Amino acid sequence: REKLKTGQIPVTPPPTSPALQHRLWPDIDRLVKQQVAMSRMGIGDCGTGWQLFAEDGEMKMYRREEEIDGMVVDPLKAVHIVKGITGHEVCHYFFNPKYRYDWETTLEHMTVLENISDDTLVFLQTHKRIWPASQRDVVFWSHIRKLPNDQDRDGPDIWTVVNNSTESPEHPANVGKCVRIYLTVCLLCQTRVHPPKDGAPITRDDVSCKITYCSVVNPGGWAPASVLRAVYKREYPKFLKRFTAYVINQTKNKPLMF
Ligand code: 16C
């Protein structure tokens, strides 16, 4: 078992997961631990440079302006609190490929290249073209994980999905019409329960979910900085609002899934 320091959260899944035997596993496990730790940091803990660029009710989106070789790679950090849904539900609908076309509006095509285990998949996606740049595609592994709640041991588990670019020998980068983008995305979800005072069973009215979404996308090749920043300023808020509304709608008549 993993050795833990005081206050550290255990993030290693049970040693039975088939993903443990996979060639990508050391990378996946390292990245998940790193991304969860970074996502848990508040805006103030990450040093200066975070700028608020979008706000709508409880949703706040921050970015840091960064460029590599003249390409915009601005990191994004969004926080949101959504009533009536749990962290497990949010991560379930984000991870599971059968729902992706329902909520992912920039998507043109999605294929599951490899089903490593129930909690780990490799995707190939093509996205809509942004004029005047070339169309983009991306190959990434996606891993869903339950994390014990270290702050409230009796409280619901914390859930996360981490997506990170990887290579596929069968789908090499930049050979067709698409330019390959590179991404690291972490969705971290914490359920809050406000138990009814009269001891009645917990309903959807008694739960809310704190969502943290962090992303870094490298466009992989030329794209005008002004267009790219204008696109993500519009698309990230659209994504988080549409996706959370989708989860609310999907779950409203279903039992709570903690
Ligand atoms: O995390 C999200 N989705 C996951 C499941 O699909 C996964 C995939 C992320 C792909 C994000 C990059 C897609 C950019 C493609 C180009 C955008 C087309 C816009 C078309 C407008 C008509 O992790 C949710 C992702 C939410 C995406 C918001 C858009 C971010 C744009 C970032 C700039 C990309 C550089 C493109 C260079 C031309």
Residues whose N, C-alpha, C, O or C-beta is under 5 A from the ligand:
A	BS01	16C	E104 T106 H127 K128 R129 I130 A133 S134 R136 N163 V185 V217 P219 A223 Y232 E235 Y236 F239
